[in-house]
């Protein structure tokens, strides 16, 4: 499902073609008086040859700030149900959540018929869904490396397990994805994202079917969320295909258009960019990517992006507010404009958050550099046998804010206080929760506040 000023989409998967896929919806007060026919999208998995059937029904004529119920149905099956609340119109309080790098709790059959537990999976990938439901946000941002199907024996099974796991929350609130490097699957479309594009219907404005749904934007209250697909501009080669530059500049043009419009609007206060790979990291893992700093950094600075939420590194870290770069730095080191970590004016600079603790194994919180430095991918070299090796440079991590060295898993909740009158201060209260071993209980690691002046105070 998706929130905001767009029709909301209900999607489901079947094992084969079905007749009359549709969604009936309405309110508790007035009943299921509306119906929307679903469009069926298919793809053939390039590894197994299996055809996957995904049905998408767009629910229109929805009122803002309203609770709805729905039934998804097709011939020959019992309907399944859920509920959701639409986003408010205009400035109103709301909460959203975010994590990345989840995986799916499951086992698979190997080629010889034995059972194997996927090496990317941990119990946390299940526990974190229960954590999201404890917060019960309006919507959830799921930023890349959703289930790591590209690395598994049975990619179709893993996608199915991923949706079965997250259905416990996604049937009640939109889960809004941004594709990461592990959504690029060999044999699945020209750039490997055919499965992702079949599973999700997103508010994309892209007219090229090859690029549809890979970047998009939506508004909820006074928050504009812009979701990107970073392999277009990353230097790092960490996918089934190396697709750097695949959009020919179309994604960057979309980003600038969206940022310009958001900052010109007197209805939008907060600009949040959701993406997978990172522009800051002080872990000895993938590292920050110079390609993103080169392409995105000037636009984030020019249009005053408030918050960038990422994954990719399997840990939690956030930056100080940063604006422009350190003069003469080879790595385009982000320049901190303040040392504040608890109450941050985002009109001065952008806060970057790495939230890669969604449940995947191979956590990197134990790999933070301890000497105040970081590493950045500055180039790649081609390997004779295929693929590319990253070339790194070190930098002083003067942008470093807060990081969690003790706990690998968690998510963030963002609660918007819109303020009271035109030009008032609006605040975004952020809580980062640890999802703890062994039972998945939540604890608060930290809380902080972002603030800025409302845009409707401008003359």
N, C-alpha and C positions, 0 to 999 in steps of 0.2 A: 504494500500500500504506500501511497505518497501523500504528503500534506500540502497545505498552502493554497494558493489561488489557482489551482489546477484541479480537474476531476481526480478523484481518488481511484486508484486501480487495485483491484483484488485479483491475485494470480494464484493458480494451483497447477499441479502436475498430475498427469495420468499415465498409466502404463501403455496406453494405445489410443487410437482415435475414439472420440465419443460424439454422441449426438446432442445437440441443443445445450452446449455449455452456457451457463447464464448465472447471474447473481440477482437475487431479490433483496431489496433493502428498504429501510424506512426507520421510523422511530418507535420507541415503546408506546408512545401516546397514540400514534396514528397507524401503526402496523406496517407490514411489508408491502406497501402500495406501489413501489417502483421496481422496475426490472431493467437489467442491462445485459444484452447478449455479449458473450465473450468471443474474442478473436483467438484462434489457435495458432501458435507459432511452433515450429519444429526445428530441430537440428539433428544431424547424424554425427554421433561421436566418432571422431577420426581414429580412435584407438580400438574401440570394440565393434564399431559398425552399427550400434544400436540407435534407433530413432527415439528421440525424447519429445513428448507432447506437453506444451505449456499453454495454459488458457489465461487470457487477460481480459477482465471486464472493467470498463471505465464507468465509474458512478458519477453522474452529473447532477446538476440542480441541488447541490448540497448547500445548506445554510452554514455560515461561520459559527464557531463556538457551540456546536450542537453534537449531542451524542446520537449515534446511529447503530442499528443492528443489521446484520446481513446473513443471507444463506447462499452459499455457493453450491451449484447443482448441475448435473447433466443426467441424461437418460440412463436408467438402470442402476442408480446408486442412491444412497441416502444422503441428503444435503448435509453439508457441514456449515457451522455457524461461527460468527465472531461479532465483534463490536469495535467501534472506534469513535474518537472525538475529532471533529474538524478544527482546524486552526482558527484563532480569533481574527476578526477583521480589525485592522488598526492596532494601536498600541494597547497591549494587555499583558499581564503576567503569563509566563509559560516556562516550561522546563523541557529540555532535551538532554539526551545522553550520548555518549560516544566511546567506542573502542575500535581497535583493528586487530588483525592477525589472530583469528579465532580458531580455525580448524573445526573438525566435527568428531564427537565421541563415537567411535565405531570399530568394528572389525570387518575384514574382507577375506574372500577366498583368494589364495594364490593360484598360480598357473597349474600347480600340481594337486590342487584340491585341498590343501591344508589351510588352517585359519591363521591369520596374521592380524595383529593390532597395528594400526597405522602409526608410524613413528612420529607424526606431527601432532598427535592427539594427546590431550590430558583431560582429567576430570574437570578442570577449570573451564574448558570450553562449553561445558554444560552448566556448571555452577553460575557462570556469569550471566546467563539468561535469567535465572531466578533472581539475581541481583538487580537486573534492569527492571524486572517486574515489581521489586520492592520500591523502587523509585517511581514507577509508573509515569514515564515521561509522555509528552505529547507526541514526540517522534524520537527515533534513534538513528544516529549516524554510524555506519559500519564501513570503516575506511580501509579497505583493501586487504588482500590475502584472506579471502573469506573462508575457504575450506581446504585449500592446497590440493585440489583434485588433480592438478597437472602432475603431481608427484606420486600419485597412487596407482595401484594395480587396476582398480575399477573406478574410473572417473565418474561415471553416471551414478554408481552407488554412493559415492562420497557426496556428490551434490544432493542426492536424495536425503542422506543422513543429516546434512547441514540444514536443509529446510525443515526436516522433521524436528530437529533440536530447537530451532529458532521460532518455529510455529507457535510454541508456547507463549511467546511474546508478540510476534508479528501478526497474529490474528487479531490483536487488540490495538495495535499502533503501527504506524509506518516504520519500516526499517529501510533506510535510504543508503544504498551502497555507493562506494567509489572503487573502481576496479584497480587492483594492484598487480604486481608482476606475476603472481601465481594464478591470476585469472587468464593468463595467456597460455593456451593449450595447443600443442602441436596437432595439426590436422583439422582444427575447428575454426574454419574461416580464414580469410586472407591475412589477418594479423593475429589470429589465434583466439579471438574473443567472441566467437560465435555462440558458445555455451552461455556465457555471461549475458550476451545480448538477447538470447532466447528466454532466459529465466526472468529478466527484469524489463518492465516497461517504465521508463523514466521520462520526466518532462524535458526531453531533448529538443532543441531547435535545429539540429543538424539534419540536412536533407540527403546526405550521402549514406545509404544503408550500411556501408562498411564502417562508418563512424557513429552511427546513431546510438544514443544512450551512453556514450563514453564520457561526455561532459554535459552538465545541465545545471540549472539553478532553480530555486524556489524561495518563496517568502512565507514566513510564519510570524504573525505579529509585526514587530519592527525589525525582525532579523532576516537578512538576505543570506542564504547559504549557497555557495558556489562549489560544486563538486567537479574535480578534475581527474584526468587519467595521466599519471606522471611519466609513464614509459615513453611518451612522446618526446620528452625533454631531458630525461635522465641520461647520464653517461654510463651508469652501471648496467652491465648485462647480467640479469638475474632471472631470465624468463626462458620459456621454450624457444621463442624467437627473439632476436634483437631487432626491435621495431622503432628505435630512436628516429624521430623526425617523421613518423608515419602520417601525420595530418597535414604536412606541408604548410604549417603556420596557421591552420584554421582554428585550432584550439586556443592558441595565444590571442588571436583576433577576437574570439568569443570572450575570453577572459577580460580583455581590456574593455570591450563593449559593456559587459556586465558590471565591471567595477565603476566605469564612468557613470552609468545609469544609476547605480546604487548610491553613489556619493552625490549625485545631483538631485536625488529624490528627498523630499521633505517627509516622506513616510518611512524611510529606512534609517535606523540609527546604527545597527550593528551589521558589519560585513564579516562573515565567517567563511573561510576557505577550507574545504574538506578534501584531502588528498592522501596518497599512500606514502611515497618515499619522502625523505626529510631534507630540510635545509639546515637543521642544527642537530648535532649528536655528539655527545662526549663519551660514547661507548666505543670500545674496540670491536666493532661488529661491521655492519655495512658502511657506516660513516655517512656524513653529509655529502650531498651531490652538487658539484659546482655547476652542472648543467641547469639545475633548478634555480640556483642563486642567480645565474646569468639571465635566465629568461623571465622568472617570476619576480625576483627581488625588486627591480625598478618599478614594476607595476604595483606591487604591494606598497611600496613607499609612496608612489605618486598619488595613489587613491586612498591611502590611509586604512588599509585592512586592519581590523581589530585583532582577529584571532585566526591562526592557522592550526588545524588539527590533523595529525598524521599518524602513521603506524610504522611498519617496516622494521624498526629496531624493537626488539621484544622486551621492552622495559618502559618505565615512566620517567619522563624528563620534561621540564618546561624552561623556556628562556626568560630572561628579562625582556622588557619592551625594547625593541630594536628599530632603528631607522637608518637608512643608507648603510654604507660599509666603511670599514677602516681604510683610510687613504693609503693607497699603494700596496694593499694586501693581495698576494697572489691568489688566495682562496676566497676573496670577496667577503672577508669576515664581517658578519653583521655587527653593527655598532650599537651598543647599549645607550639609551638616552636617559635611563634612570636605574638606580639600584633597588628600587622598591620591589618587594616580592609579595606583599600582602594586600596592597591597595594601589592599583595600577591604572594610570590614565592612558588609555589606548589611543587617544587623539595624538599623543606624542610618539607612539611607536607600536609595532605589532608584537604580540605574544605568540610564540610557537609552542605547541604542546605535542610531545611524542607519547602516544597512548597505544603501545603495541602489546599490551598484556591481555589480549582477549581469550587466551587459553592455549595457544600453540606451545609445543615443546621447544627446546632450544632457546631458552630465555637468555637475555643478555644483561640483566641487572648486575650480574657479578663481574661484568667486563668494563665497567666505567673506568676511564683513566683517572688516576688519583693525583696527578701533578698539575691539574688545571689546564690541560691541553685537550685537543680533539684532532680527529683526522677527517680529511675531505678528499673525495674522489675528484681528481683534477683532469684525468684523461683515461682512456682505455687503449690497450694494445691488442691487436688481432692475434689469435692463436692459430698455428698451422692446422690443427685438427678441428677448428671451429670454436666459436665463442670468443669472448674478450676478457682480458684480465685488467682489473682496476689498477690505476696508478694513483698513489696517495701522496698528499702533503699534510704536514702537521700545522696546527695553528694554536694560538693562545685562545682558550674558550672564554673570552671576556664577556660573552653574552650569557654565560651559564647562570641559571636561576636556582631551580630546585630539582632534585632527582631522588628516586627511591632505590636505594642500594639493597634493601632487605627483602622486598616483596616483588615477585615477578608479575602477578596478575592483578588486574583492576580496571576500572572505568571511571569516567568523569561525568558529573551531572552539572548542567548549566541552567540556572534559574534567572530569568530576566525580570527585573523591576523596571517598568517603563517610565517611571517618574510621574509627576502630577500635572504639569502644565507645559506649554510650549517653551523650549529652551532650557527646561529643567535638566538636572543630571539624571541619566539613566544608568543602571548598574546591572552587571551580570555576576551573580554569585556562583562561584565554582567550588564544587566538592569533589575530591578524588578519593574513591573508595578502593581499598584493597579487598580482593576476593581471596579469602584465606584457606589454607590447607588445614585439616583434611576434609572439612565438612562444607566449605564454601560460604561460611558466614562473612558478613561485611564488617569492615571497620574503617574509620575515617583516617586517611593518611594526612591530608591537609585540606584547608579551605582558604580561599582568597577571593578578592573582588576586583573586577574590571569596571572602569567607569568612563563616561564621556558625556558631553552635552548632547541633548536631543537635536536632531537636524531641523525640527520645525521652529527653532528659534532664530534661524538665519533670515535676514532681510533680502 
